[in-house]
Amino acid sequence: MDCLFCSIVKGEIPSTKIYEDEWVYAFADIDPQAPFHAIVIPKEHIASAADITAENSYLLAKVYEAIAKIAENEKLSGGFRVVNNCGHDGGQTVGHIHFHLLARRNLAWPPG
């Protein structure tokens, strides 16, 4: 399998690590859309939200647990946004489920 994010988890491609535990890896986005912009991924490959199953769904809980820890560690007490894009039409550009954690600016809705 040729997956960019799996290669980052394995250390084959450098990244700026923000958080890591047994199940989750988070790193700085190389094209940040907010003053704080992390990519949070399960270490196990899941292609997209469309591929979540009863067997792997526990990893999504681990991702959100990690997001809460990152928010605390980074002092994101003013709030943050978590975004997941699914599939080509949903804007997903890397075939490994990932979550954008954005903060430190007003993230009004709808985005603009």
C-alpha positions as CSV (number, residue, x, y, z in Angstrom):
1,M,0.0,0.0,0.0
2,D,1.3,3.4,-0.9
3,C,-0.3,5.8,1.6
4,L,1.2,9.2,2.4
5,F,-0.1,9.3,6.0
6,C,1.0,5.7,6.7
7,S,4.5,6.7,5.6
8,I,4.4,9.7,8.0
9,V,3.4,7.4,10.9
10,K,6.3,5.0,10.0
11,G,8.7,8.0,10.1
12,E,9.5,7.5,6.4
13,I,8.3,11.0,5.6
14,P,9.2,13.8,8.1
15,S,6.5,15.7,9.9
16,T,6.2,18.1,12.8
17,K,4.7,15.9,15.5
18,I,2.1,17.5,17.8
19,Y,0.8,14.3,19.6
20,E,1.3,10.6,19.5
21,D,0.0,7.6,21.5
22,E,-0.5,3.9,20.7
23,W,-3.4,4.6,18.3
24,V,-3.2,8.1,17.1
25,Y,-0.6,10.4,15.5
26,A,-1.1,14.2,15.0
27,F,1.2,16.5,13.1
28,A,1.2,20.1,11.8
29,D,-0.5,20.7,8.5
30,I,2.0,21.8,5.8
31,D,-0.6,24.3,4.4
32,P,-2.3,25.6,7.6
33,Q,-5.7,27.2,7.2
34,A,-5.6,28.7,10.8
35,P,-2.9,29.7,13.2
36,F,-3.2,26.3,14.7
37,H,-3.8,23.5,12.2
38,A,-3.1,19.9,13.0
39,I,-3.9,16.7,11.1
40,V,-5.0,13.9,13.4
41,I,-5.0,10.3,12.1
42,P,-5.4,6.8,13.4
43,K,-2.2,4.9,13.0
44,E,-4.1,2.0,11.5
45,H,-5.1,2.6,7.9
46,I,-8.7,3.4,7.3
47,A,-9.3,4.9,3.8
48,S,-12.2,7.2,4.7
49,A,-15.3,7.7,6.9
50,A,-17.1,5.5,4.4
51,D,-14.8,2.6,5.6
52,I,-15.6,2.7,9.3
53,T,-16.8,-0.6,10.6
54,A,-17.8,-2.2,13.9
55,E,-14.3,-3.6,14.0
56,N,-12.4,-0.3,13.6
57,S,-14.8,2.3,15.0
58,Y,-13.0,2.3,18.3
59,L,-10.2,4.1,16.6
60,L,-12.4,7.1,16.0
61,A,-13.0,7.3,19.7
62,K,-9.3,7.3,20.2
63,V,-8.9,10.1,17.7
64,Y,-11.4,12.2,19.5
65,E,-9.8,11.4,22.9
66,A,-6.5,12.6,21.4
67,I,-8.1,15.8,20.0
68,A,-9.3,16.6,23.5
69,K,-5.8,16.1,24.9
70,I,-4.3,18.2,22.1
71,A,-6.8,21.0,22.8
72,E,-5.8,20.9,26.5
73,N,-2.0,20.7,25.8
74,E,-2.2,23.6,23.2
75,K,-4.5,25.7,25.4
76,L,-7.3,25.9,22.8
77,S,-9.8,27.0,25.4
78,G,-11.3,29.6,23.1
79,G,-12.6,26.8,20.9
80,F,-11.7,24.8,17.8
81,R,-13.1,23.1,14.8
82,V,-12.7,19.4,13.7
83,V,-13.2,18.7,10.0
84,N,-13.3,15.4,8.1
85,N,-13.6,15.2,4.4
86,C,-14.8,12.0,2.8
87,G,-14.2,11.0,-0.8
88,H,-13.3,13.0,-3.8
89,D,-16.5,15.1,-3.9
90,G,-16.2,15.7,-0.1
91,G,-12.7,17.2,-0.6
92,Q,-10.6,14.3,0.7
93,T,-7.1,14.5,-0.9
94,V,-5.3,11.8,1.0
95,G,-6.8,8.2,1.1
96,H,-6.3,7.8,4.9
97,I,-9.1,9.0,7.2
98,H,-7.9,12.2,8.9
99,F,-9.2,15.1,10.9
100,H,-8.2,18.7,10.6
101,L,-8.0,20.4,14.0
102,L,-8.2,24.2,13.5
103,A,-8.0,26.9,16.1
104,R,-6.7,30.3,17.2
105,R,-8.9,32.3,14.9
106,N,-12.6,32.9,14.6
107,L,-14.0,30.0,12.6
108,A,-17.4,31.5,11.8
109,W,-20.0,29.3,10.0
110,P,-20.4,29.0,7.1
111,P,-16.7,29.0,6.4
112,G,-15.5,31.8,4.3
